[in-house]
Amino acid sequence: MNEQWMSLQTNVPRWLDECRPYAKEGKAAAYIPALAIAPADALGISILRADGSSITGGDSSMKFTMQSISKVFTLLLALMDNGEEVVFSKVGMEPTGDDFNSILKLELVEPGIPFNPLINAGAIAVTSLIKGSNPADKTERILEFMRLMAGDEQLDYNRIVSKSESATAYRNRSLAYFLQENGVLSPHTNIEEVLSVYFNHCAIEVTCNHLARMGLILAHGGFDPLTERQLVPKRYVRIAKTFMLTCGMYNASGEFAIRVGIPAKSGVAGGILAVVPGQYGIGVVGPALNSRGNSIAGIRLLETMSVQNDWSLF
Ligand code: DON
């Protein structure tokens, strides 16, 4: 057992206690009504390494929905389904500096394709590329891929959260129709069908342990050290991790890169998936969000761990 692992084991409980109070400065997301009931002061973590040993702490077995974290995996599946050329004809490779659900650049910049696959507009475009004969089939294919990555056949989506998001998704509907206007979605695309798949994959329910397992595979270039199988082509994982670093925390990605310096993706249910390349997959949950839609205590925890262990890539 190496020194860093032993120090993580010793220190994670203390860091959880130190970071939990920051939750008071944030709030659980309320624009999706079903998310508002989450315990705002919860904080949990799971760290997994290639030999299968893990460090867990706090509310690591609490269930929550992936929300935007799922976008990393729909990107991977869309790349495997269609190849890079098709995917990057519909979505760009640049950070926006805008909120995750902004419509602004779709009108301001030509051509009107979303800047990247991790903002809502980009993720809706990516979801439209997932192969399958109908929305149920596409949802099932995404679920199957998530189950493989998380190493859990039981993974499923939360119907209540998916319905709750759909009921109030005025902005995502606007984004989708704008994408159709701009030719990113064809005139024949059934917008409600694309959105239903999008809401379903955002509502996939996980714990920190699942995220850590998914992160471990990303940390090893798509190779799952636990089953010794290459689950995703290495090049696609590199693309996904690059987007996580440049766009994964939305318009706080630059600050996160300076303070923490590793690829990560947040979701509005308070989850963060983080990757220490070549070493660990990390899942964090803390439902209280800051104004940018990222877990406030979760970011503190990742910052503390990264600084203490010198994880920054830079
Ligand atoms: O489309 C939405 O608004 C949500 N289903 C996902 C947004 C999200 O998680 C943003 N992340 N911080």
Residues whose N, C-alpha, C, O or C-beta is under 5 A from the ligand:
A	BS01	DON	Q67 S68 F100 N120 C202 S266 G267 V268 G293
